[in-house]
Amino acid sequence: MTRVMFCAILGSGLLAGGGAVTPAATAAAAPAPATEITISVVPQPGTPGTPRRTVLTCDPAGPLPGAQQACDELAKAKGDISRVPPQQAACAQVWLPVTASASGRWRGVPIPPFSQTYTNDGCARIAHGHVFDF
């Protein structure tokens, strides 16, 4: 009988706020959904140049220089790279074609796969804000 009474007293102390975890406290501690987008710019076969690949993360932005700008642009486009406007810069029309590609998750949601060919690496860097400017 003493043992049952001790458990009942201990249990009521937890329910009264003595250390119980509430659903609101659990939700507040949950991390933000991850953004992790694998991006690449690859020269077409027979074209000189070095492939570039990296992973863009947001919330916090990293590890690229300009990652915060790319994340801000993606936030405005709701993670859709095709909706990110180009940088205001000129693109030299030299034919050294590259394919820019991206796949991954924007704030935990899969993004539409992206792949597009540009006349050269410089044009790919500015075509969608700072996303491929790494």
N, C-alpha and C positions, 0 to 999 in steps of 0.2 A: 504494500500500500504506500509506503514512504517513497519508493522508487517511482511509482506512477505519478504521485503528486509533484515530485521534483521535475520530471519531464514536462508536466503540464505548466508549471511555473516558468521553466526555462523557455518553452515554446511561446507562451504569452508575452514574454519580454521581447522576443524577436519580432513578433507581430506588432508590438506597440512602438516599433521604430528602433529597437536596440540592435540593428545590424541587418535587417531584412533588405533584400535588393528588390526594388520596385521596377515594373516594366519601363517607366519613364527614365529611371537612372540607367538601365541597360541600353535603351535607345540613344541616349545622349552620349554614351561611351562608344557607340559603334563607329568604326572608321568610315570615311567617305568612300563611295565606290571608286574603284581604281580606273585610272586612265593609263593605258599602255598601248601605244601604237607603233608598230614596226614600220619604218619608212626606209625606202631605198631609191636610189637613182643609179641606173645601170646603162652603160653604153650599149647600143645595138651591136649585134655581131659584125665584126669587121671594122668597127669604129674605134679609134684610139681613145683611151681614157681609163680611169680606174673606177670600179663600182664603189658607191658610197652606201653604207647601211648603218642604221642606228635605231634606238628605241626612244620615243618621246614619251615622257611621263608628265602628268599635270597633277596639281593639288597635293603636294607642291610640284612646281615645274622643275624639270631637270632632264638630263645632265647637260644638254646642249647650250651653247651660247645663243641667246635668242629664243630659248624654250618658252619663256614667259610670254613673249609676243605671239608665238605660235599657239600657245594654249588660250590666250585671250581671243585670238582670231577664231579658233575652233569653238570657243564658248559662244561667240556670236552666231556661228553657223550651226550650232547644236551638234557638233561633232562630224558634220558632213563636209569632207575636204573639198568636194566639187563646188560647194557654196562659199568657200573662202575666196575673197577677191584678190587680184594680183597686187603686188607691190607697185608703187608708182616709180617705175624705173624702165629704162630702155633695154630691149633685148636685141643683141646683135644677131642678124640673120645669117649665121654661119651653119652649114649643114654638117653637124656631128651629132646625129640623133641619139637621144637617151630615153629610157622609159622610167617614169617616176611611179612608184607603187606604194600603197599603204594598206595595212590591215591591223585589226586589233579591237580594243574597247575604249569607248568614250564614256567616262563616269559609270563604268560597269555594263554598258550596253554595247553590243557589237556594232561597229561602224560598217556602212556599205563598203565592200572592197573597192579600192581605187587603183586604177592603172591607166596611164596616159603617156603617149610619146610626144616629146618636144624636140625642136630643132637642135638644141644643144643644152649642155648642163647649166649655162647661165640663164637660159629661158626657163628651165625647170625650177631653178632656185627662186624665181620671182613670180611664177604663174599662180601660186596659191598662198599669198601672204608669205609668212616665214616658215611654213610647214616643211618645205624641202630645202630651206636655206640653212643647211648645217655643214 
